[in-house]
């Protein structure tokens, strides 16, 4: 009666969901970080990863630029910056 709604299973890894990010992106200053992990917990796309003590990075292929990470950071060690160009 009805055909399949999705013909092939997809993956956000192949679709790069950050392609519609708004004009800002997070910048991790890594100066005052206390490694509280709050930025990782509030990221709706799970694109923030810790790479050791006080060193966090964001996979911009999946970041939407929502600013949740910068808002929750207790040390203001994450700032939202204007995106200059797309890689």
C-alpha positions in Angstrom: 0.0 0.0 0.0 2.6 2.5 1.1 6.2 2.5 -0.1 9.1 3.0 2.2 9.5 6.5 3.5 13.3 6.3 3.4 14.9 4.4 0.6 18.3 4.1 2.1 19.4 4.5 5.7 21.3 7.7 6.2 23.8 9.0 8.7 24.4 12.5 10.0 28.2 11.7 9.6 27.7 11.6 5.9 25.2 14.4 5.8 27.3 16.9 7.7 24.4 18.4 9.7 26.4 21.6 10.4 25.9 22.8 6.9 23.1 25.1 8.0 24.8 26.6 11.0 23.9 30.2 11.9 26.5 32.9 11.5 28.4 32.2 14.8 30.4 29.3 16.1 32.0 28.6 19.4 35.7 29.3 20.1 37.3 27.5 22.9 39.8 29.8 24.6 41.3 27.1 26.8 42.6 29.6 29.3 40.2 29.3 32.3 38.7 25.9 31.6 38.1 23.8 34.8 37.1 20.7 32.8 33.6 20.7 34.3 32.3 19.0 31.1 29.1 21.1 31.1 29.7 22.2 27.4 29.7 18.5 26.4 26.5 17.8 28.3 24.4 20.7 26.9 25.5 20.3 23.2 22.4 19.1 21.3 24.6 17.7 18.5 27.2 16.0 20.7 30.0 17.6 18.7 32.1 18.8 21.6 34.9 16.5 22.7 37.5 16.6 25.4 41.0 15.9 24.3 42.6 15.9 27.7 42.5 18.1 30.8 41.0 21.5 29.9 41.2 20.9 26.2 37.9 20.8 24.4 37.3 21.0 20.7 34.2 21.2 18.5 33.5 19.3 15.3 32.2 22.2 13.2 30.8 19.7 10.6 28.0 19.1 13.0 27.8 22.3 15.1 24.7 24.4 14.7 26.0 27.5 16.4 23.3 27.4 19.1 25.6 28.9 21.8 24.5 26.6 24.6 28.1 25.7 25.3 29.1 29.4 25.7 26.1 30.1 27.8 26.6 27.3 30.3 30.4 27.7 30.7 31.0 28.9 34.3 34.4 30.4 33.5 33.3 32.1 30.2 36.1 30.2 28.5 33.9 29.6 25.4 32.9 32.6 23.2 30.7 32.7 20.2 32.6 34.3 17.2 31.3 35.3 13.8 32.0 32.7 11.2 34.2 34.1 8.5 34.3 31.3 5.9 33.1 27.8 5.4 35.6 25.0 5.0 
